[in-house]
Amino acid sequence: MKNKRVLMIAGGTGGHIFPALAVARALRREGFDLQWLGSRVGMESQLVGSEFPLSTISIKAIRGKGLVTKLLSPVRLLQATWQAWRTIKKLNPDVVVGMGGFVSGPGGVAARLSRKPLIIHEQNAVAGMTNRLLAKSASAVLAGFPNAFPKNIHANTIGNPVRLAISHIAKPSERLKNREGALRVLVLGGSQGARAINEMLPRVFADYPNKEVLSLWHQTGRLDFEKVQKAYCSMGAQVTVEAFIDDIAEAYAWADLVICRAGALTVSEVAAAGLPSILVPFPYAVDDHQFYNGAYLSNAGAAELIRQNDLTDDVLTSLLQKYEKNRPLLIDMAEKARTLARPDALSAIVKLCEKLANGQNK
């Protein structure tokens, strides 16, 4: 019997691509043939192309761009939708799964024009405009956080799929209870880095009253790597700086505390790993969705959620001093984070793909 085909649509940043990769790998393990539709300018060419067949269309982000881009956007969207439609006709998938990024708009529209079952998954706590529009005609609407969509849209909250290696990290009560020595602080800025965090952490570490009680592992993103590495270079051996951490599960298992943005993927991974966190939402995120992502953890007592404008060097220093002196608090926050994890998100998407690929209603 011929394997069922799934076309994965996701692109732009790691926040869309890594959950989609987790789903694609799970589907492949179940015997599906996978194809991928992305853009020509996102990270998918680096992260996907070596593992899954990748087709691309010409599409860029539009929201917030200049007047000329906005005036040309209808023409470019039509062109991208035509390219996506031709790709879908050629690949003839049994199911199309949209996991976000600006490629999902034309890809999702093309899927419905081709009369293909369409699953959309919204990772953020506030659904983006593209997914709100696609939700009206999608075969199934899935959400990473409760109440992400307006009440008139029926969405099934399943959580965000994370890589299996992260879900398999030992629970906090086993991993953290006997930890001693320096407080292990993992600093993340997302797949592309976070300049405000990259600039603040070396300053805070340089002036920290007792550096021996901290150990840092800092992911900077490619653009800030050399600058941050140079800033740390004279501060001793308790700092590891990397542009990108390849094995993020290893980093989560190592850490006692995470300082990071509040992207949907990061928040979901921190919950799955069972880690306390200091969350600094990106202040210019569309619809302020990173703040609402972070609130999912902070409202449960699993994280500190601090606006970037409110996070001064002194504030961060005080927080680090609080945590390095109170490991029971860290373990309590970690356990609260783990209770918010949704480990069944992957299997829920796989089962839904199986149903739709076999012609069953959702």
Secondary structure, DSSP 8 states (H G I E B T S, - for coil): ----EEEEE--SSHHHHHHHHHHHHHHHHTT-EEEEEEESSSTHHHHTTTTS-EEEE-----TT--HHHHHHHHHHHHHHHHHHHHHHHHH--SEEEE--STTHHHHHHHHHHTT--EEEEE-SSS--HHHHHHTTT-SEEEESSTT-S-TTS--EE------HHHHTS--HHHHTTT--SSEEEEE---TT--HHHHHHHHHHHHH-S-GGGEEEEEE--TTTHHHHHHHHTTS-SSEEEESS-S-HHHHHHH-SEEEE---HHHHHHHHHHT--EEE---TT-GGGHHHHHHHHHHTTTSEEE--GGG--HHHHHHHHHHHHT-HHHHHHHHHHHHHT--TTHHHHHHHHHHHHHTT---
